[in-house]
Amino acid sequence: MKFFYAGLLSAALAAPAFAGGMNEPVMEPTVTTDEPQMSRDTIAEDTASSGSHDIIVPITALILFGVAVAN
């Protein structure tokens, strides 16, 4: 019987997550044609050159290797 109550409580707490009642964002960007548009090549170059994606994989590999050796 306690599993029934635990399941009922779990379903009651999880129900709002599946309700689908998401609100619209408070601020939405205004798109106008007055601003200069960037080309797709410029956006791709900026995206490729930004971030620290070149260091995440080696650090993650070292951490996982260290965990494997420790076990």
C-alpha positions in Angstrom: 0.0 0.0 0.0 2.9 2.4 0.7 4.1 1.8 -2.9 0.7 3.0 -4.1 0.9 6.2 -2.1 4.5 6.7 -3.2 3.4 6.3 -6.9 0.4 8.6 -6.4 2.7 11.3 -4.8 5.2 10.9 -7.6 2.5 11.2 -10.3 1.1 14.3 -8.5 4.4 16.0 -8.4 5.4 15.1 -11.9 2.0 16.1 -13.5 2.9 19.8 -13.9 6.0 18.9 -15.8 3.9 17.2 -18.5 1.0 19.7 -18.4 2.3 21.7 -21.4 1.4 25.0 -19.9 4.5 26.8 -20.9 4.2 30.6 -21.0 5.6 32.7 -23.8 9.0 34.3 -23.2 8.8 37.7 -21.5 11.0 39.4 -24.0 11.1 38.5 -27.7 13.6 40.0 -30.1 12.2 42.5 -32.6 13.4 41.7 -36.1 13.7 44.6 -38.5 15.2 45.0 -41.9 16.8 48.3 -41.0 19.8 46.6 -39.4 22.6 45.3 -41.5 22.3 41.5 -42.1 25.2 39.2 -41.5 26.0 36.6 -44.1 25.9 32.9 -43.3 29.6 32.6 -43.8 30.3 35.3 -41.2 28.0 33.6 -38.8 29.6 30.2 -39.4 33.1 31.7 -38.9 32.1 33.4 -35.7 30.5 30.3 -34.3 33.5 28.1 -35.2 35.9 30.5 -33.6 34.0 31.0 -30.4 33.8 28.9 -27.3 36.1 26.5 -25.6 35.1 23.4 -27.4 38.7 22.5 -28.2 39.5 21.9 -24.5 36.4 20.2 -23.2 37.0 16.8 -24.9 40.7 16.4 -23.7 39.8 17.4 -20.1 36.8 15.1 -20.1 39.0 12.3 -21.5 41.6 12.9 -18.7 39.0 12.9 -16.0 37.4 9.6 -17.3 40.8 8.0 -17.6 41.7 9.0 -14.1 38.4 7.6 -12.8 39.1 4.3 -14.7 42.6 4.0 -13.3 41.4 4.8 -9.7 38.9 1.9 -9.9 
